[in-house]
Amino acid sequence: MQPTYVEKLATFIASRTADALGRAVIDKLHACLLFNLSVALAAPPADNVRRALEHTHAAPGDARCWRTGAALSPADAAFRNAALITARGQNDTHAAMNGHIGCVAIPAVIALAEETGACAGDVCAALACAYDVAPLVARSAAMKSGERGFRGTSLYAVFSAAAGAARVLRLDAVQCAAALSIASQFSGGTMQCWAEGTPEWLLQVGTASRAGVVAARLAQYGMGGAAHALEGPNGFYRAFAGEVPQWQWNGEAPDEILAVTFKPFPGCTINQLPVKTLIDGKRRDGFTVSDVERMTLALHPAYARYPGVDRHGPFDSASSAIMSAAFMLQTVLENDTLTLADFTPGHAPAALHDRSRRIEVVADTSLAPFHCRIDVVLRDGRVVRLDSGAPSALAYTLDEVESLTRRMSTEWRVAERDVAYDRLSRQLAQLCTPGASERRFDEVFDLAPVIGISQRRAKMAGI
């Protein structure tokens, strides 16, 4: 009998080891950890929404909340840390799932590693599994589920969290299959929040990370799951995508992490390459904001129609601003960069929003997903055409991520930022060294000295 989809994934997860990871995978894993932890430490101050999320996810345990230092259950620590990573709208991204993996998988794996005393090698193997599993599940389905209004991250990343959690717990293949099946029951989350500028996206990411921990724990303690959870006649694929894709995967490690891209700016993934393309075009072609009459941004139809992308300000929430292509492009046209503060309601002058209405988003069936083309019409009548090239331009190397996160660390809400960054960098370099594979994770990685101040002061400071 042929193995079912979850059984095939489970065999892969249970057998993955750190010593089988190639150097390129280890370096990219290092980059993903550095990026996601840096984004978490640069999160904006907690507002009422995030405080509410924290108050409802506060069970005590042995895993650390990265914002307050509180000792929480792994499930609740995963939830809160996932929401923290995504709070500035700056994530790593995998195109096959139209969503983000690190913000969901990394908190789940680290929380369980802290509680269980897992070794560093298990953490690396678990995260490598996490970055492989969601794209494998999502490929050939993510576009269809997106057309139905489901957000890729909340729908598929739960499988990453469950896979990573199962591997860091060293579950066997039967338990791993159960964890993935159970995780399918937590999938969900729509994109209506982007259409209306409301904050449910924080809940979606936190829930997916927490669900991965819960699914793996339930499987560990004996709960089973449907063998045909994905491809069954009443399973995941038919419910969310309308049809079952035929997998071509041969069971070998696909090293999907190598295709992960990084957001150089806060804001929607769809807008990242257009922003970079405009900045590069300004430098190359020498035009300035005073030269520009109007612009047209062409995107693949699925992304031109993505909720919130074609909206214009002013906005009453950051959730609306981070989705708007016109706002992000107008901001970099005028300022040459984007900062987190730019998305704060009322921060941008009303005139900037007025000028952004000269930017139109259009659909172009000739463009591949995440590619873009910008036609810049200048006041002298000339038209400058800017083509983005491939999204792989944002698949940064470890050196490039180090440069990006070093700059980002100036926004960290910690004391002695340079010292803190160096500590984090050293810890992650050690974690990703083969010689540390058998050491306990918590001997190699501890965020407390990175935070750099006492937990009592952290709570008083509200970080």
Secondary structure as GFF3:
##gff-version 3
##sequence-region A 1 463
A	DSSP	alpha_helix	5	15	.	.	.	ID=ss1
A	DSSP	three_ten_helix	18	20	.	.	.	ID=ss2
A	DSSP	alpha_helix	23	41	.	.	.	ID=ss3
A	DSSP	alpha_helix	48	55	.	.	.	ID=ss4
A	DSSP	beta_strand	60	64	.	.	.	ID=ss5
A	DSSP	beta_strand	71	72	.	.	.	ID=ss6
A	DSSP	alpha_helix	74	86	.	.	.	ID=ss7
A	DSSP	beta_strand	92	93	.	.	.	ID=ss8
A	DSSP	three_ten_helix	95	97	.	.	.	ID=ss9
A	DSSP	alpha_helix	102	116	.	.	.	ID=ss10
A	DSSP	alpha_helix	120	138	.	.	.	ID=ss11
A	DSSP	alpha_helix	142	147	.	.	.	ID=ss12
A	DSSP	alpha_helix	152	168	.	.	.	ID=ss13
A	DSSP	alpha_helix	173	184	.	.	.	ID=ss14
A	DSSP	alpha_helix	192	196	.	.	.	ID=ss15
A	DSSP	alpha_helix	200	220	.	.	.	ID=ss16
A	DSSP	alpha_helix	236	240	.	.	.	ID=ss17
A	DSSP	three_ten_helix	256	259	.	.	.	ID=ss18
A	DSSP	beta_strand	261	262	.	.	.	ID=ss19
A	DSSP	three_ten_helix	269	271	.	.	.	ID=ss20
A	DSSP	alpha_helix	272	285	.	.	.	ID=ss21
A	DSSP	three_ten_helix	289	291	.	.	.	ID=ss22
A	DSSP	beta_strand	292	299	.	.	.	ID=ss23
A	DSSP	alpha_helix	301	304	.	.	.	ID=ss24
A	DSSP	alpha_helix	318	321	.	.	.	ID=ss25
A	DSSP	alpha_helix	325	335	.	.	.	ID=ss26
A	DSSP	three_ten_helix	340	343	.	.	.	ID=ss27
A	DSSP	alpha_helix	350	356	.	.	.	ID=ss28
A	DSSP	beta_strand	359	363	.	.	.	ID=ss29
A	DSSP	beta_strand	372	378	.	.	.	ID=ss30
A	DSSP	beta_strand	383	387	.	.	.	ID=ss31
A	DSSP	three_ten_helix	391	394	.	.	.	ID=ss32
A	DSSP	alpha_helix	398	408	.	.	.	ID=ss33
A	DSSP	three_ten_helix	409	411	.	.	.	ID=ss34
A	DSSP	alpha_helix	417	431	.	.	.	ID=ss35
A	DSSP	three_ten_helix	434	436	.	.	.	ID=ss36
A	DSSP	alpha_helix	441	444	.	.	.	ID=ss37
A	DSSP	alpha_helix	447	451	.	.	.	ID=ss38
A	DSSP	alpha_helix	455	461	.	.	.	ID=ss39
###
